[in-house]
Amino acid sequence: MIPLPSDGSVTVAGRTPRLDVEAVEAVVTLPTFKRPEQVLETLASLRAQQTGRRFAVIVMENEAEARAGAKAALPLFERGEMPG
């Protein structure tokens, strides 16, 4: 795994407990900026996808202060409902 930059430019708000990163075959990146409702809709759509591949999701919050999209998505990852 690549370490985070030491300058504080990247933070990890949370991740799925017990996520087997070695088993992940694909990564979906989901950028967001002040759109928490759309982030939740997109995550619901991803959960409904039917695929044989194990995937993980990275939500990239582009709003440094309120971080509404990341805050809306975080409980899904913490409860293990979304891999990432």
N, CA, C and O of each residue as an XYZ file, in Angstrom:
336
protein
N       0.844     -1.175      0.000
C       0.000      0.000      0.000
C       0.890      1.240      0.000
O       1.904      1.282      0.697
N       0.513      2.240     -0.775
C       1.272      3.480     -0.858
C       0.944      4.343      0.364
O      -0.230      4.562      0.661
N       1.957      4.833      1.071
C       1.681      5.669      2.252
C       1.098      7.025      1.861
O       1.311      7.508      0.749
N       0.366      7.623      2.781
C      -0.194      8.956      2.558
C       0.911      9.999      2.582
O       1.912      9.823      3.278
N       0.743     11.091      1.825
C       1.736     12.168      1.876
C       1.851     12.720      3.293
O       0.862     12.803      4.021
N       3.050     13.088      3.670
C       3.272     13.587      5.028
C       2.901     15.056      5.188
O       2.947     15.582      6.299
N       2.534     15.727      4.098
C       2.208     17.153      4.193
C       0.762     17.414      4.608
O       0.349     18.571      4.689
N      -0.013     16.366      4.873
C      -1.393     16.537      5.319
C      -2.377     16.842      4.210
O      -3.529     17.176      4.487
N      -1.949     16.735      2.950
C      -2.833     17.060      1.832
C      -3.883     15.990      1.576
O      -4.858     16.238      0.867
N      -3.698     14.805      2.143
C      -4.650     13.705      1.987
C      -4.984     13.166      3.365
O      -4.093     12.928      4.180
N      -6.271     12.975      3.622
C      -6.685     12.339      4.868
C      -7.628     11.191      4.548
O      -8.308     11.200      3.522
N      -7.662     10.219      5.419
C      -8.593      9.106      5.293
C      -9.611      9.272      6.404
O      -9.281      9.163      7.585
N     -10.859      9.538      6.016
C     -11.914      9.765      7.006
C     -12.374      8.458      7.629
O     -12.780      8.434      8.790
N     -12.314      7.382      6.876
C     -12.748      6.092      7.384
C     -12.591      5.033      6.321
O     -12.268      5.324      5.170
N     -12.824      3.806      6.722
C     -12.768      2.687      5.786
C     -13.602      1.550      6.327
O     -13.973      1.533      7.500
N     -13.890      0.605      5.461
C     -14.695     -0.544      5.836
C     -13.892     -1.444      6.773
O     -12.767     -1.822      6.450
N     -14.458     -1.789      7.930
C     -13.751     -2.689      8.841
C     -13.491     -4.039      8.168
O     -14.345     -4.554      7.446
N     -12.345     -4.589      8.402
C     -11.966     -5.914      7.905
C     -11.989     -6.025      6.379
O     -12.174     -7.120      5.847
N     -11.807     -4.924      5.678
C     -11.748     -4.961      4.222
C     -10.488     -5.710      3.789
O      -9.381     -5.356      4.193
N     -10.661     -6.736      2.975
C      -9.535     -7.506      2.457
C      -9.032     -6.818      1.193
O      -9.513     -7.098      0.095
N      -8.078     -5.930      1.347
C      -7.609     -5.138      0.206
C      -6.949     -6.006     -0.859
O      -6.947     -5.638     -2.034
N      -6.398     -7.133     -0.479
C      -5.765     -8.023     -1.453
C      -6.793     -8.684     -2.366
O      -6.447     -9.104     -3.470
N      -8.041     -8.784     -1.933
C      -9.088     -9.421     -2.735
C      -9.783     -8.449     -3.683
O     -10.540     -8.877     -4.555
N      -9.541     -7.158     -3.528
C     -10.191     -6.152     -4.374
C      -9.628     -6.246     -5.789
O      -8.415     -6.214     -5.995
N     -10.542     -6.363     -6.769
C     -10.137     -6.477     -8.173
C     -10.293     -5.169     -8.934
O      -9.626     -4.959     -9.947
N     -11.158     -4.295     -8.463
C     -11.405     -3.019     -9.141
C     -11.700     -1.958     -8.088
O     -12.238     -2.251     -7.020
N     -11.339     -0.725     -8.410
C     -11.598      0.395     -7.507
C     -12.418      1.433     -8.251
O     -12.080      1.826     -9.367
N     -13.498      1.872     -7.622
C     -14.349      2.927     -8.166
C     -14.016      4.202     -7.406
O     -14.092      4.229     -6.177
N     -13.653      5.247     -8.116
C     -13.394      6.526     -7.465
C     -14.591      7.432     -7.675
O     -15.106      7.555     -8.786
N     -15.025      8.058     -6.606
C     -16.224      8.889     -6.622
C     -15.883     10.274     -6.078
O     -15.877     10.476     -4.864
N     -15.598     11.235     -6.971
C     -15.326     12.593     -6.502
C     -16.621     13.303     -6.118
O     -17.672     13.062     -6.712
N     -16.537     14.169     -5.131
C     -17.725     14.913     -4.713
C     -17.339     16.315     -4.249
O     -16.243     16.546     -3.739
N     -18.267     17.232     -4.441
C     -18.084     18.610     -3.986
C     -19.467     19.168     -3.655
O     -20.219     19.563     -4.546
N     -19.787     19.194     -2.368
C     -21.058     19.756     -1.889
C     -22.284     19.083     -2.508
O     -23.250     19.757     -2.867
N     -22.245     17.754     -2.632
C     -23.365     17.012     -3.203
C     -23.635     15.734     -2.398
O     -23.553     14.641     -2.959
N     -23.952     15.837     -1.119
C     -24.127     14.622     -0.315
C     -25.262     13.724     -0.801
O     -25.138     12.500     -0.750
N     -26.355     14.301     -1.267
C     -27.473     13.472     -1.732
C     -27.067     12.654     -2.952
O     -27.403     11.474     -3.052
N     -26.343     13.282     -3.879
C     -25.919     12.570     -5.077
C     -24.884     11.492     -4.758
O     -24.851     10.449     -5.411
N     -24.047     11.738     -3.766
C     -23.086     10.716     -3.348
C     -23.834      9.492     -2.842
O     -23.493      8.367     -3.207
N     -24.841      9.693     -2.014
C     -25.612      8.563     -1.492
C     -26.355      7.836     -2.605
O     -26.436      6.608     -2.592
N     -26.895      8.574     -3.565
C     -27.572      7.946     -4.705
C     -26.590      7.119     -5.534
O     -26.912      6.011     -5.965
N     -25.410      7.655     -5.751
C     -24.402      6.937     -6.528
C     -23.938      5.689     -5.793
O     -23.768      4.640     -6.413
N     -23.731      5.782     -4.497
C     -23.327      4.612     -3.717
C     -24.415      3.543     -3.727
O     -24.109      2.353     -3.794
N     -25.677      3.950     -3.662
C     -26.782      2.986     -3.750
C     -26.772      2.296     -5.111
O     -27.011      1.091     -5.201
N     -26.499      3.050     -6.157
C     -26.417      2.474     -7.496
C     -25.260      1.479     -7.596
O     -25.403      0.413     -8.196
N     -24.131      1.824     -7.016
C     -22.993      0.907     -7.027
C     -23.302     -0.376     -6.265
O     -22.924     -1.464     -6.700
N     -23.982     -0.256     -5.138
C     -24.356     -1.438     -4.349
C     -25.269     -2.357     -5.141
O     -25.232     -3.575     -4.965
N     -26.092     -1.780     -6.013
C     -27.050     -2.568     -6.793
C     -26.414     -3.230     -8.022
O     -27.034     -4.089     -8.649
N     -25.201     -2.844     -8.364
C     -24.535     -3.421     -9.537
C     -24.326     -4.915     -9.338
O     -24.019     -5.374     -8.238
N     -24.494     -5.654    -10.407
C     -24.244     -7.090    -10.366
C     -22.956     -7.368    -11.126
O     -22.873     -7.165    -12.337
N     -21.970     -7.831    -10.402
C     -20.673     -8.126    -11.004
C     -20.015     -9.260    -10.236
O     -20.258     -9.448     -9.043
N     -19.197     -9.994    -10.927
C     -18.439    -11.053    -10.277
C     -17.136    -10.551     -9.679
O     -16.428    -11.298     -9.004
N     -16.826     -9.306     -9.922
C     -15.576     -8.730     -9.413
C     -15.772     -8.094     -8.041
O     -16.785     -7.450     -7.769
N     -14.781     -8.294     -7.195
C     -14.800     -7.619     -5.890
C     -14.258     -6.220     -6.093
O     -13.172     -6.031     -6.641
N     -15.029     -5.243     -5.644
C     -14.598     -3.862     -5.844
C     -14.634     -3.095     -4.533
O     -15.282     -3.496     -3.567
N     -13.925     -1.992     -4.532
C     -13.930     -1.067     -3.403
C     -14.172      0.328     -3.960
O     -13.897      0.600     -5.129
N     -14.687      1.203     -3.114
C     -15.017      2.567     -3.522
C     -14.163      3.542     -2.719
O     -13.988      3.391     -1.510
N     -13.643      4.537     -3.412
C     -12.948      5.642     -2.761
C     -13.756      6.903     -3.031
O     -13.915      7.312     -4.182
N     -14.265      7.518     -1.969
C     -14.963      8.797     -2.098
C     -13.917      9.885     -1.904
O     -13.263      9.954     -0.863
N     -13.765     10.729     -2.909
C     -12.779     11.809     -2.853
C     -13.510     13.121     -2.622
O     -14.126     13.673     -3.534
N     -13.435     13.604     -1.412
C     -14.103     14.853     -1.040
C     -13.239     16.031     -1.463
O     -12.092     16.155     -1.034
N     -13.787     16.884     -2.297
C     -13.040     18.038     -2.806
C     -13.406     19.339     -2.102
O     -13.033     20.418     -2.563
N     -14.118     19.250     -1.010
C     -14.497     20.444     -0.236
C     -13.851     20.291      1.136
O     -14.259     19.435      1.921
N     -12.868     21.095      1.423
C     -12.008     20.888      2.583
C     -12.637     21.222      3.927
O     -12.146     20.754      4.955
N     -13.697     22.007      3.959
C     -14.214     22.446      5.256
C     -15.400     21.614      5.732
O     -15.257     20.848      6.686
N     -16.542     21.736      5.114
C     -17.733     21.020      5.586
C     -17.672     19.525      5.269
O     -18.146     18.706      6.056
N     -17.091     19.166      4.123
C     -16.936     17.767      3.720
C     -18.251     16.996      3.768
O     -18.298     15.869      4.260
N     -19.311     17.606      3.259
C     -20.658     17.032      3.362
C     -20.783     15.674      2.686
O     -21.422     14.773      3.230
N     -20.187     15.512      1.517
C     -20.276     14.232      0.814
C     -19.609     13.111      1.583
O     -20.174     12.025      1.721
N     -18.414     13.365      2.083
C     -17.693     12.356      2.854
C     -18.435     12.016      4.140
O     -18.513     10.849      4.525
N     -18.976     13.021      4.799
C     -19.726     12.780      6.041
C     -20.976     11.953      5.785
O     -21.337     11.105      6.601
N     -21.643     12.191      4.655
C     -22.847     11.423      4.325
C     -22.501      9.966      4.026
O     -23.247      9.059      4.396
N     -21.372      9.744      3.357
C     -20.989      8.397      2.938
C     -20.350      7.578      4.051
O     -20.474      6.353      4.058
N     -19.683      8.216      4.975
C     -18.893      7.522      5.989
C     -19.649      6.426      6.742
O     -19.091      5.342      6.913
N     -20.886      6.642      7.201
C     -21.578      5.571      7.922
C     -21.753      4.289      7.106
O     -21.730      3.195      7.669
N     -21.926      4.409      5.796
C     -22.069      3.217      4.950
C     -20.798      2.378      4.978
O     -20.860      1.150      5.024
N     -19.658      3.034      4.951
C     -18.383      2.320      5.004
C     -18.146      1.742      6.396
O     -17.723      0.593      6.526
N     -18.414      2.523      7.428
C     -18.175      2.061      8.802
C     -19.042      0.865      9.166
O     -18.612      0.001      9.930
N     -20.270      0.803      8.624
C     -21.166     -0.331      8.889
C     -20.871     -1.527      7.989
O     -21.484     -2.583      8.143
N     -19.940     -1.372      7.054
C     -19.600     -2.468      6.153
C     -20.589     -2.652      5.023
O     -20.572     -3.683      4.351
N     -21.459     -1.664      4.797
C     -22.445     -1.755      3.720
C     -21.840     -1.419      2.365
O     -22.406     -1.761      1.326
N     -20.700     -0.756      2.374
C     -20.013     -0.368      1.144
C     -18.536     -0.675      1.335
O     -17.947     -0.229      2.320
N     -17.917     -1.424      0.423
C     -16.492     -1.723      0.581
C     -15.629     -0.552      0.148
O     -15.778     -0.038     -0.961
N     -14.746     -0.140      1.007
C     -13.844      0.946      0.615
C     -13.031      1.454      1.772
O     -12.224      2.368      1.606
